[in-house]
Amino acid sequence: MGPEIAMPFPVCLIENREGKNLVINQEATQILYDITQPVVVVAIVGKYRTGKSYLMNKLAGKRNGFALGSTVESKTKGIWMWCVPHPSKPGHTLVLLDTEGLGDVEKGDSRNDAWIFCLAVLLSSTLVYNSVGTIDQDSVEKLHYVTELTERIKVKSSPKGEDEDDSAEFKRIFPSFIWCVRDFILKLELDGKPINEDEYLQNALKLKKGLNKNVMDYNLPRECIHHFFHSHKCFVFETPAPPSNLHRVEELPESQLCRNFVKQAEIFCEYVYVNSQTKTLAGGHTVTGRMLGNLTVTYVDSIRSGSVPCMENAVLALAQIENTAAIHEALSKYEDLMRQLAKSFPTESQEHFLNLQMECEKEAVRVFMDRSFKDDKREYQAQLMRDLNQKFGEFSLYNEEASARKCGALIQELSATLEQRLTHGDFCKPGGHKHLLEEKQKLVDAYNRTPGKGIKALVVLQEFLMEKTKMEAAILQADQSLTEREREIEESRIQREAAEQKMEIEKENNIRLEKLREEQAIGFEQQALMLKEKLEQDRSKILKENEWMMEERMKEKVAMEKDGFHHKAEVREEQVQTLKIQNAETSSSSWIADSICLLADAAAIFLPDVYGKAAVLASNLLKKVL
């Protein structure tokens, strides 16, 4: 979304109709589809009428926008969206999602509350939970939706075992977590010592020892918060205004709001701007607005169908959309660049044409690489390879035709006098054959001196000379100045030249075809090298993500051991060892080599004429990789 596109106010992204059906707003998704920038997505959830919308309006840099719901009727039904330029990340869009109040008695049916919460988690890179008063058992219990995430979200489409819990992967792809406590009136103290807001949160989320039901119920939401979200931050806010003015907070100038509240809101916004990360998928793939729009549709469609949203399936569906679009964009780029070059066709030589098109192909593949992701079987790159090869053939033919037209016009111009003299019978007299040869040689010399004829220059000339063979033979026979022996010698020469001309044409065509095959092989190597570069970048992201996950699990392990939860600490250690195995597999040379081999297999299907060379090039490239 460029600076010329702006959202003056929020729109409903997902409507919760009568608390029963979730409906996508096409206008809102179209706004997302138009955003090609990476997005930072901040969603806020919490009990209705707790001031969520005020914070979201502050993040948008506005006093009004999201409905505050200050009257008895709560305003937000579903999830509302506001996209604004990110204030501190140039080239990024800040997407704000304001959810309907959880536990709204007006809805009558609260079954969708959990789905609204899940969607906020799935779509955001930062999740803000808003509550009132203090972080006590009651406020934690109101966050029971977090304990239902394992039932309402799947990471993998088919876990290894029916009872396998894939929630260990939640932290990899879930948002960061911020708890905002509104109307906070307590002192931040613990055992008589001052503490900060984060220490207050961590103390409130500490687990209790024991195995009875009460302890397990107490621990479950706290453990989920620790286990699922990869960072935990807390902000406390004083009451913004006297009770008599709370219903019109959005109308009051900041000078009439509590000074500490305004300062706390500013600190909150600055933290979110600086620390909220770009939305990413597993593997570190950056999410753009259009990708977020497609994810939203996929998740809501899954919920509406009665299924549990599966992240893996959603990402695969998104990859199909993005990779197909990446092919289209790459081909469009190639065609645009080649059409510009075609204005100056024909090229002087085939080498010149091949060099130019290679640069165009490289740019096209770069466009594909920039947008494509999770093309694990290389099927989309293989499709691109086939389509580029087809387009290459079309422009190659166009270059040849341009050359043939230009050469044909030149031959016609240079041979006009010759044709006229042939028509008038000027050479049908003694010595005429000799004069014909002289005129023909002048034509050939003039033709060869003319630049810019293109790659069909020799073929067109040879074809013209072959066309004149019968005419030359007739004039030779009619030339009375020649002896029988001289005629025989000339006839032999004419036949020999005709055969040589035919061979020259075949040779030229064979050379051209061989160069085309070589170009395809070089193009394959170029694509393989670009794939290697992309895979190395992907591998770096995966390794970095896994390293971060190991650090998080080790921190959890240490905390569990310190608090005496040794069994839970052992589970964390097992998770760390699993991550180490994943990193070892990803670091192996075969991780990249296998993908390049898949690309070579695609060359066997789409470029059969050059498969042998492609296989050799792949082998040589693998040696470099290994």
C-alpha positions, 0 to 999 in steps of 0.5 A: 500500500503506497502513501497515496492509498490511505484508510481514513477509518477502520472497516470490519474485516470479519463480521460476527453476525448475531454471534453465530456466523463469521463472515469475511468483508470483501472490501476489507480483504481487497484493502489487504490484497492491495498491500504489497508491503510487509505487515506488522499486525497488532490485535487486541482482545479482552472483555467488552467495554474495557477501553480496548479501542482507545489504545488501538486508536492511539496506535493509529495516531488518531483520537477517533476511529475504532468505536469505543463502545462507551454506551451500554451497547458494545460496538464491535461485532467481530474483528475491525481493521485499520491499516496505517503506514508504520510510524517507525518501520519505513516500507511496512504497514501497521495493521490494527485489529480490534476485536469484539468484547469477549463475554458480551452478554448482548450476543446471547450466544458466546460460542464465537468468542473462542474463535474470535480469540483464535483468529486474533492469535493466528493473524497477529504478530503482537497480541494485546490482552486488555483487562481491568483492575489487577492480574488475579485469579479471576482475570486469568480465568477470564483468559480461559480462551488460551487453554482452548487453543490446542483444541481450536488450532492445529499446527500440522495437518497430520501429526505422527500420532493421533494423540500427539500434541503439536502445541510445542510449535505454537511459540514458533508462530504465535505472536508476542503477548502484551497484558494491559491492565486498566484502572490499576490502583495497586502499588507495584510491590512484592514482599514489600519491595518495588517491582516493575510491570513485567515482574508483576506479570511474571509473578502473577503467572507463576505456577503452583506445585501439586497435582490436584485438580484445583492446582492444575486448573490454576496452572493451565492458563498460566502455563499456556501463556508461557508455553505458547507466546514467545515474549511477555510484556505488561503495562498498567494504566491508571483510570483515564478520567473521573467516572463521570467522564469515562463515557466520553473519553474519546471526546476529551482533549488529552489535557483533561485526561489523567497525566499519568494515563496519557504518559502510560499510553504513549509508552505503550505505543512506543513499545509496540512501534519499536518491538512488534515484529513483522508478521512471519510464517514458520521458516521466517517467511515475511507476510505481506498485506495480500498474504494476510488477506489470503490467510484470513479467508483461509482460516475463516473458511475453515471455521465456517466449514466446521474444521479446526484451522490448520496452520500447515494447510493454510500456509500450503494454500497460501504458497499455492496462491503466491507461487502461482502469482510469482510465476505470472509476475515473473513471466510479465517481467520477462515479456515486458523486458523482451518487448522493449528489446524487440523494438530494436530487433533484429539483433546483429548476432545470435550471441547478442540476442542470447546475452540480452535474453539471459539478462531478462530471464535472470530478472524474471527469475529474481522476481519469482524468487522474491515472491515464491516460498515453500516450493519444496518440490520445485514444481512452481520453478519447474513451471516457470522454467517451461513457460520461460522456455516457451516465451524464449522460443517465441521471442527468438522466432520473432528476432529471426523473422525480423531479420528475415524481413529486413534481409529480404527487403535488402535483397529485393532492393539490391537485386532490383536492377538485376531482376530488371535486366533479367526480365529484359533479357540483357544477359541472353547474349554472348558474354552474358553469363560472365556479366551475370556473375559480375552483377551477382558478385556486386550484389553479394558484396553490397549485401555483406557490407550492409550492417544490421541484417541480423541472424538470418543474413546468411540463410536469406542470401543463400536462399536467394542465390539458390533461387537464381541457380536455374536462371543462371544455368539457362543463361549459361547454356544460351551464351554462345561465346563459351566452348562446350568444355567451358559450359561443363566447367561452369555447370559443375561449379553451379551445381557445386555452389548450389550444394554448398549453399544448401549445406551452408543453410543446414550448417547455419541452422544446426549451429543456431539450434546448438547455441539455443540448446547451450543457452537453455543449459546456461539458463538452467545453471543460472536458475540453479545458482539463484535457487541455491542462493535462495535456499541458503537464505531460507536455511539461515532463517530456519536455523536462526528460528530454531536457535531462538526456539532452543534458547526459549526452551532452555529458559523454560527448562531452567525456570521449571527446574528452579520451581521444582517442576522436574518432569516439565523440565525434562519435556523442555530438554526433549524439545531442545534435542529435537530442535538440534536434530532439525538443525543438523538435518537443515545444515547438511549439504543434502538439504540444498543438493536435493532441491537442485536435483529436483530442478534437474529432474524438471529440466528432463521434463521441460527441456528434454533436448538439454537434459544431459547438459542440465544433469552435468551442470547440476552435478558440477554445481553440487560439487561446488555446494558440497 
